[in-house]
Amino acid sequence: MKFSSPLLEGHLIKRYKRFFADIELLDGSLITAHCANTGSMAGLKESGNRVWVETANNPKRKLKYDWRIVEADHALVGIHTAIPNIIVEEALKAGTIPELVGYESIRREVKYGKNSRIDFLLENHEKPPCYVEVKSITFSRTKGLAEFPDSPTARGTKHLGELQMMAENGARAVMLYVIQRHDCTHFEIAKDVDPAYEIARQHASISGLESLAYACNITPNEISISNRVPISS
């Protein structure tokens, strides 16, 4: 995904109330950007971190900028949680996720389970439907290791239960972890952060849930899916 306009570089002053980030741009101007990430953003929100923002296209918006990227531990990290779904769709259409090729139809935000929506429903009349849930990963406490979640996630645990039900009903169910950073070579569940999530994932895996993790290429010009990384048990 190429950014629609050149990103502006600056330094983070503070992130607060989950959705707001005060930033000083390189020209010295002070702005408040929208932070489209409701997670804890552990390790990413320290004052002074280099950041990149995009100017919003909608002139009616109160916040004129969107926070897109932060530099943490010498790595560029994409913090916008909507971007993984965009780049996954691009990758699905381009066939660059080998495990998910061979489907004629790609649909987004399809209702399923108990009042939920699946990120992607892949369909082909010759095979069972494939339900794909996408998770954005930015958390890294150990060099080279990406982890999820960075805080307890009841919503994420619910998604695992929904996918488990799909797998038990004969569909294909896939949890796709998109690592929005280029410095991680493997991935694992942060069991100490949310033990209930890992227990739910294990139960779902027994029922047939597949787990995939992919890293990203990240620059101030674009973000895209790159390579699959192994998942540690």
C-alpha positions, 0 to 999 in steps of 0.5 A: 500500500503506497501512501496517498501523500508523502509522509511528514516526519517529526518526533512524538511528544505524547500519546494520550486518550488512546486516539490522540498523539501530540507531535512536533514536525521537523519544521517546528510546528506542533500538531495533534494526529489521530492514533488509529491504535487502541492497544497499549502500544508497548514500546512505541509511545515513548516521548522523542521517538521519530514518527511519520504522519500522513495528511488527511484527505478529508477537509472536514476532519477535526484532526488533519493528520494520521499517525502511520509509522514510528521508529522504535529500537532502530526499526520502522513500525506501522501503528495504524491497525487498519493497514494490515487488512488493506495490505492483506487484500492486496496480497490476496489479489496478487497471490503473494500469500501462497497458503491462501491462493486458489480462491475465486472470491475475496469478500471482506467484513462478512457476518459469521458466528455469533454477531461477528464479522470475518475480515476475509471470506475466501470462496471457491465452489470446489473447496470449503470456504476459508475464514481469515481473521487478521491481527496487527502485530507491533509488540516486541520485547526481545530482539527479533521476536514479535508477540501478540497480544500486548495487552489482554484481549477478550475480543481476540479470544472471542474471534478464536472461538468463532473460528473454532466453530467454523473449523468444526463445521467443515470450513477452513479457518485461518488466523493471520498475524501481520507483523507491522515491523521489519526487524522480527524473524519469528513470532509467538503468543505472549502467554504471560500477557494473556494466558486465556488467549493462548488456551483458546488458540490451542483449543481452536488449533485442535479443531483445525485452526491454522495460524500464519505469521507474515512480516512487512516491508515498511518505508515512509512511502509504503507498507506491504506484506513480505515474508512468512515467519515461523511461529514458536510454540 
